[in-house]
Structures are given as C-alpha cells and as structure tokens.
C-alpha cells in the first residue's frame, strides 16, 4: 500500500495533468477517455 506522501504526489501529478489537458482542449474533461487521450498527448510531448 502506498504511503500518504506518495498518494499526495500521485494526486498532484494527476491533477496537474488534468488541468493541462483541459487547457489544451479548451473545456472541462468529462470522462476517462478524454483524460487518457490527453495523457497520451502529454507523453508524446504534444502539450
């Protein structure tokens, strides 16, 4: 099980990624598919 510090770091990373994806697509993310598409773009250096 992950400790509280690691969980906080993961939550921060996910929150930051969601904000970046929302900024890229210009609207609020509403489902997991949008998040994963944005994460793939970030991984590819597209954002």
N, CA, C and O atoms as a MOPAC input file, in Angstrom:
PM7 MOZYME 1SCF
protein

 N      0.84400 1    -1.18200 1     0.00000 1
 C      0.00000 1     0.00000 1     0.00000 1
 C      0.88900 1     1.24500 1     0.00000 1
 O      1.93000 1     1.28100 1     0.65600 1
 N      0.46500 1     2.24700 1    -0.73600 1
 C      1.23400 1     3.48000 1    -0.82300 1
 C      1.03500 1     4.32400 1     0.42900 1
 O     -0.05900 1     4.39900 1     0.98800 1
 N      2.12300 1     4.95500 1     0.84900 1
 C      2.03700 1     5.85000 1     1.99600 1
 C      1.35700 1     7.15700 1     1.62200 1
 O      1.15100 1     7.43900 1     0.44200 1
 N      1.00700 1     7.95900 1     2.63100 1
 C      0.28800 1     9.20200 1     2.36200 1
 C      1.08200 1    10.18600 1     1.50300 1
 O      0.49600 1    10.90200 1     0.69000 1
 N      2.40000 1    10.23300 1     1.67000 1
 C      3.20600 1    11.15700 1     0.86300 1
 C      3.17400 1    10.77600 1    -0.60700 1
 O      3.04700 1    11.64300 1    -1.47200 1
 N      3.28700 1     9.48700 1    -0.89700 1
 C      3.26100 1     9.02100 1    -2.28700 1
 C      1.87600 1     9.24900 1    -2.89100 1
 O      1.76800 1     9.67500 1    -4.04100 1
 N      0.82700 1     8.97200 1    -2.13600 1
 C     -0.53200 1     9.21100 1    -2.63800 1
 C     -0.73400 1    10.68600 1    -2.95900 1
 O     -1.35400 1    11.02000 1    -3.96900 1
 N     -0.21800 1    11.57000 1    -2.11400 1
 C     -0.33400 1    13.00000 1    -2.36800 1
 C      0.39800 1    13.37500 1    -3.64900 1
 O     -0.11900 1    14.15000 1    -4.45400 1
 N      1.60300 1    12.82900 1    -3.84600 1
 C      2.37400 1    13.12300 1    -5.06000 1
 C      1.62400 1    12.65000 1    -6.30500 1
 O      1.53800 1    13.38100 1    -7.29200 1
 N      1.08200 1    11.43500 1    -6.26500 1
 C      0.30300 1    10.92600 1    -7.40300 1
 C     -0.91200 1    11.80700 1    -7.66400 1
 O     -1.20000 1    12.13600 1    -8.81400 1
 N     -1.62300 1    12.19100 1    -6.61400 1
 C     -2.80700 1    13.03900 1    -6.77600 1
 C     -2.42600 1    14.37600 1    -7.40300 1
 O     -3.14500 1    14.89500 1    -8.25700 1
 N     -1.29700 1    14.93000 1    -6.97800 1
 C     -0.83800 1    16.20400 1    -7.53500 1
 C     -0.49500 1    16.06000 1    -9.00600 1
 O     -0.85200 1    16.91900 1    -9.81200 1
 N      0.19100 1    14.98700 1    -9.36500 1
 C      0.53900 1    14.75500 1   -10.76900 1
 C     -0.70500 1    14.59200 1   -11.63200 1
 O     -0.78400 1    15.15300 1   -12.72500 1
 N     -1.67000 1    13.83100 1   -11.14800 1
 C     -2.90100 1    13.61300 1   -11.90800 1
 C     -3.66800 1    14.92500 1   -12.06200 1
 O     -4.15000 1    15.24200 1   -13.15000 1
 N     -3.77900 1    15.67600 1   -10.98800 1
 C     -4.49000 1    16.95900 1   -11.04000 1
 C     -3.82400 1    17.89600 1   -12.04800 1
 O     -4.50800 1    18.55400 1   -12.83200 1
 N     -2.49300 1    17.95600 1   -12.03000 1
 C     -1.76000 1    18.80300 1   -12.96800 1
 C     -1.99400 1    18.35800 1   -14.40100 1
 O     -2.19100 1    19.18800 1   -15.28800 1
 N     -1.97300 1    17.04700 1   -14.63100 1
 C     -2.20600 1    16.52700 1   -15.98400 1
 C     -3.60900 1    16.87200 1   -16.46100 1
 O     -3.79000 1    17.25500 1   -17.61700 1
 N     -4.59600 1    16.74200 1   -15.59700 1
 C     -5.97800 1    17.05600 1   -15.97500 1
 C     -6.10200 1    18.53700 1   -16.33700 1
 O     -6.75900 1    18.88200 1   -17.31900 1
 N     -5.48000 1    19.40200 1   -15.55900 1
 C     -5.52500 1    20.84200 1   -15.85600 1
 C     -4.88200 1    21.12700 1   -17.20500 1
 O     -5.40200 1    21.92900 1   -17.98000 1
 N     -3.75300 1    20.47700 1   -17.49600 1
 C     -3.07800 1    20.68200 1   -18.78100 1
 C     -3.93600 1    20.20500 1   -19.94200 1
 O     -4.01600 1    20.87000 1   -20.97600 1
 N     -4.57300 1    19.06400 1   -19.77600 1
 C     -5.43400 1    18.53000 1   -20.83600 1
 C     -6.62900 1    19.45600 1   -21.04700 1
 O     -6.98000 1    19.76400 1   -22.18500 1
 N     -7.25100 1    19.89800 1   -19.96300 1
 C     -8.38900 1    20.80600 1   -20.09300 1
 C     -7.98800 1    22.08600 1   -20.81600 1
 O     -8.74700 1    22.59900 1   -21.63900 1
 N     -6.81200 1    22.60000 1   -20.51700 1
 C     -6.33800 1    23.80400 1   -21.20000 1
 C     -6.13700 1    23.54100 1   -22.68600 1
 O     -6.44600 1    24.39600 1   -23.51600 1
 N     -5.62500 1    22.36900 1   -23.02500 1
 C     -5.36600 1    22.02900 1   -24.42600 1
 C     -6.66700 1    21.89100 1   -25.21200 1
 O     -6.76300 1    22.37200 1   -26.34100 1
 N     -7.66500 1    21.23900 1   -24.62600 1
 C     -8.90200 1    21.00800 1   -25.37200 1
 C     -9.90700 1    22.14600 1   -25.19100 1
 O    -10.92500 1    22.18600 1   -25.88200 1
 N     -9.63200 1    23.06600 1   -24.27100 1
 C    -10.45800 1    24.25000 1   -24.10500 1
 C    -11.78300 1    24.03600 1   -23.40800 1
 O    -12.69600 1    24.85100 1   -23.53900 1
 N    -11.89600 1    22.95200 1   -22.67200 1
 C    -13.13100 1    22.71800 1   -21.91300 1
 C    -12.85200 1    21.72000 1   -20.79800 1
 O    -11.77400 1    21.13000 1   -20.72600 1
 N    -13.84000 1    21.54300 1   -19.93300 1
 C    -13.69300 1    20.62900 1   -18.81100 1
 C    -13.74700 1    19.18100 1   -19.29000 1
 O    -14.54600 1    18.83400 1   -20.16100 1
 N    -12.90700 1    18.36000 1   -18.72400 1
 C    -12.90100 1    16.92900 1   -19.04000 1
 C    -14.09400 1    16.27200 1   -18.35000 1
 O    -14.38100 1    16.54000 1   -17.18300 1
 N    -14.78000 1    15.40800 1   -19.09200 1
 C    -15.97000 1    14.77900 1   -18.51900 1
 C    -15.87700 1    13.26600 1   -18.39400 1
 O    -16.72000 1    12.65500 1   -17.73700 1
 N    -14.86900 1    12.64400 1   -19.01000 1
 C    -14.78200 1    11.18900 1   -18.86400 1
 C    -13.34100 1    10.69400 1   -18.95600 1
 O    -12.43400 1    11.42400 1   -19.35700 1
 N    -13.16300 1     9.44200 1   -18.57700 1
 C    -11.82900 1     8.84100 1   -18.52200 1
 C    -11.15500 1     8.81500 1   -19.88700 1
 O     -9.94300 1     9.01100 1   -19.97300 1
 N    -11.89900 1     8.58300 1   -20.94000 1
 C    -11.30300 1     8.51200 1   -22.27900 1
 C    -10.61100 1     9.82400 1   -22.63400 1
 O     -9.53800 1     9.82100 1   -23.23800 1
 N    -11.22300 1    10.94500 1   -22.25900 1
 C    -10.60000 1    12.24400 1   -22.52500 1
 C     -9.31400 1    12.40700 1   -21.72600 1
 O     -8.32500 1    12.93700 1   -22.23300 1
 N     -9.32800 1    11.95800 1   -20.49200 1
 C     -8.12300 1    12.04100 1   -19.66900 1
 C     -7.01000 1    11.20800 1   -20.29200 1
 O     -5.88000 1    11.67800 1   -20.42200 1
 N     -7.32200 1     9.97900 1   -20.67700 1
 C     -6.29300 1     9.09900 1   -21.23100 1
 C     -5.76700 1     9.63400 1   -22.55700 1
 O     -4.57200 1     9.52300 1   -22.83000 1
 N     -6.62500 1    10.20500 1   -23.37800 1
 C     -6.17200 1    10.79200 1   -24.63700 1
 C     -5.20000 1    11.93500 1   -24.36000 1
 O     -4.16400 1    12.05300 1   -25.01400 1
 N     -5.53900 1    12.76300 1   -23.39700 1
 C     -4.65500 1    13.86700 1   -23.03400 1
 C     -3.34200 1    13.39600 1   -22.44700 1
 O     -2.29100 1    13.96800 1   -22.73800 1
 N     -3.38600 1    12.35400 1   -21.61700 1
 C     -2.15700 1    11.80200 1   -21.04100 1
 C     -1.25200 1    11.28100 1   -22.14900 1
 O     -0.03900 1    11.48300 1   -22.10300 1
 N     -1.82400 1    10.61600 1   -23.13600 1
 C     -1.01000 1    10.12100 1   -24.26300 1
 C     -0.36800 1    11.28700 1   -25.01600 1
 O      0.78200 1    11.19300 1   -25.44500 1
 N     -1.11300 1    12.38600 1   -25.17800 1
 C     -0.54800 1    13.56700 1   -25.84100 1
 C      0.60200 1    14.14700 1   -25.02200 1
 O      1.63900 1    14.52300 1   -25.57000 1
 N      0.41000 1    14.21400 1   -23.70900 1
 C      1.46900 1    14.72900 1   -22.84000 1
 C      2.70400 1    13.83500 1   -22.94800 1
 O      3.82200 1    14.33500 1   -23.06800 1
 N      2.50700 1    12.52100 1   -22.90600 1
 C      3.63400 1    11.58500 1   -23.01900 1
 C      4.37000 1    11.75900 1   -24.33800 1
 O      5.59100 1    11.61300 1   -24.40200 1
 N      3.62200 1    12.07200 1   -25.38700 1
 C      4.23000 1    12.24700 1   -26.70800 1
 C      4.82700 1    13.64500 1   -26.87800 1
 O      5.40500 1    13.95400 1   -27.92000 1
 N      4.68600 1    14.48400 1   -25.85600 1
 C      5.22500 1    15.83500 1   -25.92700 1
 C      4.33700 1    16.79600 1   -26.67400 1
 O      4.79500 1    17.84800 1   -27.12100 1
 N      3.06000 1    16.44700 1   -26.81900 1
 C      2.15400 1    17.25700 1   -27.61800 1
 C      1.51200 1    18.43100 1   -26.91300 1
 O      0.88800 1    19.27000 1   -27.56300 1
 N      1.64800 1    18.51300 1   -25.59900 1
 C      1.01800 1    19.63400 1   -24.88900 1
 C      2.07400 1    20.57200 1   -24.37300 1
 O      1.75000 1    21.58100 1   -23.74500 1

